[in-house]
């Protein structure tokens, strides 16, 4: 797995899924359409200023509120390489893993990484490093079952394989 | 040592003697739910799995309720996709306008979610059914897709936070006030990954509609479930509705919990959550006088018959303030008909409220009452995040039906006592 490298965009605590993708855009599930409105109610110009490969760094409880999978879909389709937060809301956490959006929980990185700086992320080791040559932080490791899900490319692949085994 | 209700419910569905917090289990799903926003994504994912049939067409509920009656062409296309899937797979519990309701009011009403169940729904307010003594939790569309194929899903067994409400509920204080108070105390992530369990004399004395309101908003404190142990009130509600057999499961008295809060409520005022967080909770008197443009009474939180009765008792013989638009949205067709028969709809119409067919509509800023920039609403709904009911520059306050009805009359946030004795 190659290391990710991207520019940091910071958000605060309790970023809810209405801020990530407002419900007024949920009459479609087309990822490209959702991407245009990613984080719109937190930062209206966000989708126009980010570059593919950028990284979101947020505070606690990122993705709280609605269960809409459109939230991680919008972030992924907008080109965000990964989300680092102090903590994630439960449903968002599941959804992100299920659709293959890399997320890392690291209170230290969440507090220390600065907007506009570059960071490097080694998803395999769960290592986050501020660039150039800055501090490095370790993410809370995923439980083994989640690692298996991630390695298989998400829940649908996992279920597909399970179904095939049972046939 | 005993086990909590959450542990016992998950152990039953996982076919295990006992389970412990933190353990990962695979549980059989008694009912899986999707709506017109989440089901279309789930259906696309389901089709990638490569199975021909759903696990059980009687254990999947697909309810188009968010943007229905279809608000635009794209919304209509989403519902069409659901309808075609439901017909192809013979989904028994698929309901459209005229027969439907807001999902979390409809499923208990029809007796298709029951005590002892493990329920998942691709909607965060699926935790509502905790009021029946079911382990019910919100998930995303991909989890729904996997469940539709397999009939089971993985869960991490949550620790439990017990909330004990002691004392008699004051007049004009109800389930909404208790849950807003709880969220205010715990914060929006205070119960993250945990099961909330509500008990105490105030809960025992409360009817099912108030209990549904409490369990419904457990997610607003980050909780995975909001459980209330079934009792004779639950049994009386379920009797005559249940479409299949069920098992009452309660927690053990000696079960260890992560935390316990005991609150005396005799002197509680009606509670209001101010923008932009359901945890920004204040007694109504602290927000008195806030000028309103719109009031909404409805939703999966407070659109049930008891809510409408409470609002109608205040609105009877009165008129909505000339600067306020009041929307009343009975949560299901059956509640609509009941309100019609009881004369409640006439009271609302005479008070110059707009009455809508069941829909989630304005709660999530979908349709049927969107706010312009700078406008302020008070709603009996569940979220007041930035832009929740429309323009990101609008504001939403959350309260129960008594405060909502009173405030619609006065035009400002008001304590129900301001209008004197209820008619």
Interface residues (C-beta under 8 A of the other chain):
Chain A: X14 X16 X18 X19 X22 X23 X24 X26 X27 X28 X29 X40 X41 X42 X44 X60 X61 X64 X65 X66 X67 X68 X69 X70 X73 X87 X89 X90 X91 X94 X95 X98 X99 X143 X145 X154 X155 X156 X158 X159 X160 X162 X163
Chain B: X24 X37 X38 X40 X41 X44 X45 X48 X49 X50 X51 X66 X67 X71 X72 X74 X75 X78 X121 X122 X123 X124 X126 X138 X139 X140 X141 X142 X143 X145 X146 X149 X150 X154 X188 X189 X192 X193 X219 X222 X224 X277 X364 X365 X366 X383 X385 X386 X387 X388 X390 X392
